[in-house]
């Protein structure tokens, strides 16, 4: 990558950083990306996939496989805390996961393909919306227009704080945990605070469920039996001194390595909620949000990534444990050979979703180079 190209992509990354849009609201980001990809010379640009998704195709004109590269459009509903000259201009929103950097890399790939197409087949660049809520990948895949250009391989990356800057880690097999948000509503009957015996309070059920649900999944080794339940929010009644509560709400995140174990954990948690609420005389309702299925890498795609890193002289490690956090990238693996790799952001870099996180610009040429090497290995 030339210094001029790196300077331009860095400026783009910082431009995107200043104007973050959260899941489902990425309209302006998508418009900017579509403009850049069109200017790069894409043969086909599709917009509005799965919400605000953008897909671009660079076709060699010669029969061959399709190679997909996926990045994310969305930011987070978190207030950025920094004095950077390009800090977020949108109160309460920030690119605090590095999706701005991921987009800059894939735009860099588009610019390179605009200059030199692959020798065979086609490259499909996927700028996916709503990754943070777990809804975007499935929505893109379900769009009939995507099925017309769906690639045979799909690759992605995520920067990873805690890993030395520029180091790549790749996992063969399970790569990201399955997770989902479990929302429990407990309903009893309000009463005057002077006569709580005339109502039905969900306080006892709430206080029993918090430790009991936590006990269901206490982490441990990241194997097929791994399960972690985390209480993230609880509320009881209204903010008043005159009313004994009649409603409580409890939010819990369920996390497992496999989808099979997730199904078991869901059944255990729902049975516990039903038993506890019945014993305390309140009704219960369970709903789910932020649902992420487990993400697994295909061995063929892993080998291609490993070879691409070696070609680019990027230090690479093969590991056998998935990341605890979740990704909806696994959706693309239902119809393609997929693999995601981790690109180190620095051993002491602020964690993803921290208010002071910022994507390291030094990663732009590394990620772009690995992606281009992957394309060359498959398509020439």
C-alpha positions, -999 to 999 in steps of 0.1 A, spaced: 0 0 0 14 34 -10 17 62 16 -9 82 -4 -34 53 -3 -28 48 34 -33 85 40 -66 85 21 -80 54 38 -69 68 72 -88 100 65 -118 80 54 -117 59 87 -116 91 107 -144 107 87 -166 76 94 -155 78 131 -169 113 134 -204 103 121 -214 70 138 -248 55 132 -261 27 154 -277 -6 142 -307 0 119 -298 37 114 -268 34 91 -284 53 62 -257 80 57 -229 57 63 -243 33 36 -247 62 12 -211 72 17 -198 37 12 -220 31 -19 -205 63 -34 -169 53 -27 -175 18 -41 -192 31 -72 -162 55 -78 -138 26 -73 -154 10 -104 -176 -18 -91 -195 -37 -118 -226 -39 -96 -236 -20 -64 -267 -31 -45 -281 -10 -16 -307 -14 10 -300 -51 17 -312 -62 51 -319 -26 60 -290 -4 49 -266 -31 37 -244 -24 6 -230 -51 -16 -205 -45 -44 -194 -70 -71 -160 -69 -90 -163 -94 -118 -134 -108 -138 -157 -118 -166 -143 -153 -165 -161 -182 -149 -149 -190 -114 -158 -190 -77 -170 -160 -57 -150 -147 -28 -168 -125 -3 -154 -100 22 -176 -88 50 -174 -57 72 -199 -39 94 -215 -5 91 -229 1 126 -216 19 156 -226 17 193 -250 37 215 -221 47 238 -208 82 245 -172 85 233 -148 99 258 -117 112 240 -100 145 230 -92 132 195 -96 158 167 -119 133 149 -140 123 180 -177 114 175 -199 144 166 -230 125 176 -239 126 213 -243 92 228 -230 73 198 -195 61 189 -175 38 167 -161 21 197 -158 -14 182 -136 -6 152 -162 -10 124 -150 23 110 -116 7 105 -130 -25 91 -149 -5 65 -118 15 55 -100 -18 48 -127 -32 26 -129 1 7 -91 -2 2 -97 -37 -13 -123 -21 -36 -99 5 -48 -73 -22 -56 -98 -43 -75 -108 -12 -95 -73 -11 -107 -68 -48 -112 -97 -73 -114 -92 -109 -102 -81 -133 -130 -112 -155 -126 -145 -154 -107 -158 -124 -88 -153 -106 -55 -183 -97 -35 -178 -69 -9 -204 -70 19 -210 -39 40 -234 -53 66 -258 -34 88 -269 -42 124 -241 -65 135 -243 -53 171 -278 -65 175 -272 -98 157 -299 -91 131 -279 -78 101 -263 -109 86 -295 -129 85 -313 -100 70 -288 -95 42 -288 -133 35 -326 -134 32 -327 -106 6 -334 -122 -28 -309 -99 -44 -281 -113 -23 -288 -149 -34 -281 -138 -70 -245 -128 -60 -238 -150 -30 -202 -160 -29 -187 -195 -23 -162 -182 4 -167 -154 28 -140 -139 50 -141 -113 77 -119 -99 105 -122 -82 138 -96 -61 156 -88 -75 190 -75 -55 220 -53 -76 243 -35 -92 213 -2 -76 202 -6 -50 174 -7 -65 140 -6 -102 152 -33 -124 136 -51 -152 154 -72 -178 135 -94 -204 151 -102 -237 134 -138 -247 143 -158 -227 168 -148 -190 166 -174 -171 185 -199 -180 212 -236 -181 207 -255 -156 229 -289 -141 234 -306 -116 257 -333 -131 279 -359 -106 291 -381 -118 320 -412 -99 331 -428 -109 364 -463 -97 370 -482 -97 403 -506 -71 418 -499 -36 432 -512 -25 465 -508 5 489 -475 5 505 -493 5 539 -511 -28 529 -486 -48 509 -504 -80 520 -533 -71 497 -511 -72 467 -488 -97 451 -452 -85 449 -427 -101 425 -398 -90 448 -392 -125 462 -392 -141 427 -368 -115 414 -344 -119 443 -344 -157 439 -340 -157 402 -309 -134 400 -286 -158 418 -303 -190 406 -300 -180 369 -264 -169 374 -256 -204 389 -269 -221 358 -239 -209 338 -207 -200 356 -183 -201 326 -153 -224 327 -133 -240 299 -145 -229 264 -156 -263 253 -189 -278 242 -202 -277 278 -194 -240 283 -223 -219 296 -223 -184 311 -253 -165 324 -248 -128 332 -275 -106 349 -273 -72 331 -304 -54 344 -331 -56 370 -360 -34 380 -388 -36 406 -420 -15 408 -421 22 403 -400 50 418 -425 58 445 -429 53 482 -467 48 482 -471 17 461 -460 -19 468 -447 -33 435 -467 -54 411 -442 -58 382 -405 -67 379 -381 -71 350 -349 -90 347 -324 -91 318 -299 -119 315 -274 -127 288 -270 -164 280 -237 -175 264 -224 -209 251 -199 -222 226 -224 -243 207 -260 -239 195 -268 -273 211 -257 -262 245 -276 -229 240 -308 -248 235 -302 -267 267 -294 -236 286 -326 -219 273 -347 -248 285 -330 -248 319 -335 -211 324 -371 -211 312 -379 -240 335 -363 -221 364 -383 -190 357 -416 -209 355 -410 -228 387 -399 -198 407 -427 -175 395 -453 -202 402 -440 -207 437 -442 -170 444 -477 -165 429 -467 -143 400 -470 -147 363 -439 -147 340 -432 -139 304 -399 -146 286 -388 -129 254 -354 -128 236 -334 -101 218 -298 -97 204 -298 -134 193 -265 -146 180 -259 -181 168 -225 -197 173 -199 -189 146 -175 -215 133 -146 -213 108 -144 -238 79 -110 -256 78 -106 -248 40 -111 -211 46 -88 -212 77 -60 -227 55 -64 -200 29 -63 -173 55 -32 -188 71 -14 -190 37 -24 -154 30 -9 -142 62 23 -160 55 24 -145 20 20 -110 35 46 -117 62 20 -111 89 26 -131 121 -1 -156 125 -12 -181 153 -37 -209 150 -57 -212 182 -82 -238 194 -105 -216 216 -133 -193 204 -138 -158 215 -163 -153 243 -180 -124 225 -205 -131 197 -208 -123 160 -235 -128 135 -209 -135 108 -217 -172 112 -249 -167 92 -228 -165 60 -214 -200 68 -248 -216 62 -242 -213 24 -205 -207 21 -171 -217 35 -163 -189 60 -136 -178 83 -130 -148 105 -96 -138 119 -86 -116 148 -61 -88 142 -44 -75 173 -51 -39 183 -23 -39 210 -18 -57 243 -27 -26 263 -53 -11 240 -86 -1 254 -112 -29 252 -139 -30 225 -170 -10 236 -149 10 261 -157 48 259 -121 56 251 -116 29 224 -102 40 190 -93 18 161 -55 17 154 -49 31 119 -17 11 116 -40 -20 111 -55 -7 78 -27 -18 55 -24 -52 73 -60 -61 70 -63 -48 35 -32 -67 25 -44 -100 40 -78 -97 22 -61 -90 -11 -38 -120 -6 -69 -142 1 -84 -131 -32 -52 -138 -51 -50 -173 -36 -85 -182 -47 -90 -162 -79 -55 -153 -90 
